[in-house]
Amino acid sequence: MTSPSRAARFRQLHDRSQILVLANAWDVATARLVARAGFPAIATSSAGVAWARGYADGERIPRDEMLDVVKRIVRAVDVPVTADVEAGYGPTPADAAQTAQAVVATGAVGMNFEDSISSQPGTLFDISLQVERIQAIKQAVGDNIVLNARIDVFLESIGPPPERLDHAVRRAKAYREAGADCLFVPGVRDPETISKLVERINGPLNILTGPGAPSISELARLGVARVSFGSGLARVMLTRLRDDLAEIMSQGTCAGLNTSTLSHAEVNKLFLGGQ
């Protein structure tokens, strides 16, 4: 399937006829497991990719290294792939456009693009500058990318709590008008707030799921268009490994290594073309 066809297919999954559930992968093996499980598309986890490559999260991994992983994932699966490219690896509209073009070159058809400044924790790009960056992306790649504009007001605890909803909606509306296809508001778990975001934002809403968040069926009932796991699945795997290693050291056993564990042949098959 060509990239334009995949892009159209991925865009259609945001039509809100049913909630789009995205499991985030960070390498070829995890991407093929996601595809094999039946998910209609794959999102990458920027944190997961960075950690697997030996970097902390927060735009510390070079863009080319991040996109090399995305390219490998795209080649390995038959479903659309959307790439998490953090805040675009550079502050200017030209940087954002160049990153978007590089995403298209990998064959990915979606792009997460956040408005927080990695080098200044707790700080967001000025709305007008972020609008210019989004416009630059759309001018550079057009409909070849489904742009998921991330709004980090809640995630970064920007401003007094009573003002955050209005602030997030203001940013979401501006980004949507600038050309964003979907609006991503992580850090929100309260059903009432999620419902208000759905009602007030003129476009598909993406929510990050995790502990304390409504169930996926409840998010669908609230009108959420897209739900993703972010770095959650990568952390699940790291947590399980940590616990198994502690068990080995303390008891000399490993309960996680049992008959339900994927066999060597099953894992190897993931890299031999079997999804």
N, C-alpha and C positions, 0 to 999 in steps of 0.2 A: 504494500500500500504506500502511495506517495505521501510526502509530508502534507501537501494541501488537503488531501483526502483525510488523512489522520486528524488534521487540525479541524476540519469541518465536523468530523465524527466526534472529536473531543468537545467542541463548542456545543454540539447538540445535546451532550450529556448534562449541560447546564440549563436546560430548558425548564427545569423545575417540575417536570411531570413526575419525577421521582428523585429522591435524594441521591447524589453521587457520593459514594464512599471510596475514599482513596487511602490505601495502605502505603506508607512511605518506605521505599527501599533505599539501600545505600551501596549495593554492588550487584553484579550479575546474578549471583546465586539467590539473593533475596528478591530481586526483581522477577526471576523466573518462578520462584515459589509463589509470589503474589499473582502472577499471570496464571499459573497452574490452578490456583485456588478459585479463579473465575472472576476476579476483579476486572471491570471494563477498561481501566486505565491505570497507570502507575505514576505516582508522584515520588520524586527523590527527596531525601532528607538532607539538607545541607549540613546539619550537625552530624548526622550519621556518616556521611561521606568524609567530612573533615576528620572525625575521630578515627575512622578506619585507615585514613592516610597519615595519621600521626599529628594532627593539628587540633588546637582548641577551636570551638565554634566562634563565629563572629568575624567573618571575612579574613581569617588568618591564612586559609588555604588559597594559593594562587588561583585565579580564575581559570587558567588553562588546565590546571590539574583537576579542578572541580568538573569542568566540562568534558575532560577526557573520560571520567567515570560515567557521565551522562551519555556520552556517545556510545560507550560500551554497552550500557543498558539498552539504549534504543536499538542497537544491532541485535540484541539478544532476545527481544520480545516482539510479539505481533500486535500489541495494543498500544494506544497513544501514551506518550510519556510527557509529563510536565516537570520541568526542572526548577528546583529551588536555587536561585542565584543571589540569595540574600538581598543586599541593597544595591546590587549592580556593579560592585567592584570599582567604585569611583564616584565622586560627588556630582559631576556635571552631566547635563543632558547628553553630551557627546559620549561620555563613558557609558551611560545607560543604553544608548543606541548601539554602541559597539558590542556590548554584552549581549543584547538581544539578537544581533546578527550572528554572533558566535553560537548562541543557543539554537537558532535555526539551522546553522551549519552542522550541528550534531544530529539533526533529525527530530529533535524534541519539538512538540507542538504547543507546549504551555510553559509559562514562566511565572514563578512567584517573585514579587518585587516589593520589598519592604520600605517603610519610610523612617525607620530608626537609623541612627548614625552609630555604627559599631565602635568607632574610636571615641565616642562621647556617650557613655551609657546614660540612659535616662533622657536622651535628647532626640527629637525628631527633626527631619528636614522641614523647613518652612513650607507651608502648603503650596505657595506659588511656585517654589522651585521644584517640588515633587510633581506638580502638574506639568511643568515644562519637561521634566524627565520622562513622564508617562507619554506625553505628546511626542517626544523624540523617539521613543520606542515604537509607537504606532506608525510614525512616519517612516521609520527604518524598515519595519517588517510587516506592517499592515495586518491582514487577517491570517498570516502564517503562524501567529502566536496568539494563544488564548491567555490574556494577561490577567493574572490574579494579583490585584493590588492589596498589599498588606498594610493594615492600619494598626499601629502599635500603642495606641493611647492607653488601652487597658493593660496590655502586657507589660508596658514600661511604667505604669502608674503615673501617667502624665496629668498634672493638675489635681485639684481637689476632687474627690470621688463624685460629688453631685454634678460636676461639670463634664465628666468624661463622656457620657452618652452623647450630649450635644456636640462635643468636640469630635468624637468619632464619626458621627453622622455628617458633620460639616466636611470632614476630610473625604469620607466615602462618596458623597455627592460630587465633590470637586474632581475626584479621581475618575468617577464614572463618566462625567461630562468630558474629561480629557481623553477617554477612550478605553478605560479599564473594562474588561469583560466580566470580572467577578471581583467581589470585595471581601477581603479576608480580615476578620477581626478576632485575633487570638486573645486569650486571657479572659474570656467571658464565659461564665458557667451558669449564671442565674437565668432561669427560663423567662422571667419577666423582661429582663434586659434584652435577651436574644429576640423575643417577640417584638419588642420596640424597634430593634435594629432592622428586622425583616420588614416591618411596617413602614419605616421612615426612609430606608435606603432603596433607591430606584434601581435595583439590579440584584443578581444572584448573590447570596451571602454564604461565605465559607466560615465554618466554626471549627476550632481545634478541639478535639475530644481528649478526654483524660480523666483522672480522678476528680470526682465531684461534678462532672459535666452531665447533662441529661443523656439518656440513652439515644442511640441513633434513631430509633422509632419515634421518640419524643421530639428530637430535633426535626425530623421530617414533618411531624404534626405541627410544629411551630412555623414551618415554611422555609427552613434552611435548605439551600440548594446543594451544598457541598460540605462534607465533613472529612477531615484528615487527622492523622495521628502525629504528624511532625516527627520529632525524635523519639517518640514514645516506644515504638517497636524495637528500635536499636537499644534503648535503655532496658527494655524487658530482657533482651538477649544477654546484655552485659550483666544485669542483675542475676540472672540464672547462672551464668558462668561464675560470677563472684561467689554465689552460695554453694555451688558444686565444689569449687576449689577449697572453700572453707571446710566443707564436709570431708574432703579428701585429707586435708591437713589434720583435722581434729579426730576423725573416726576411721580413716583409711578406707572409706567406701564412697561410692558415687551413685546415689539413687537415680540421678538424672540419666545415667547411662543404662538403658534398659531395652526391652524388646520393642518399645515404640520409637526408639531413637532411629533417625534416618540411617540407613546402612551406607557404607562406603560407596557401593554401586549406585544407590539412589542419588547421592549427592554428586557423584561423578557424572551421572547422566544429565544433570543440569547443565553441564559444560560440553556435552556431546550433542546438543541440539534438542534434548528432550525437555519440554516445559511441564 
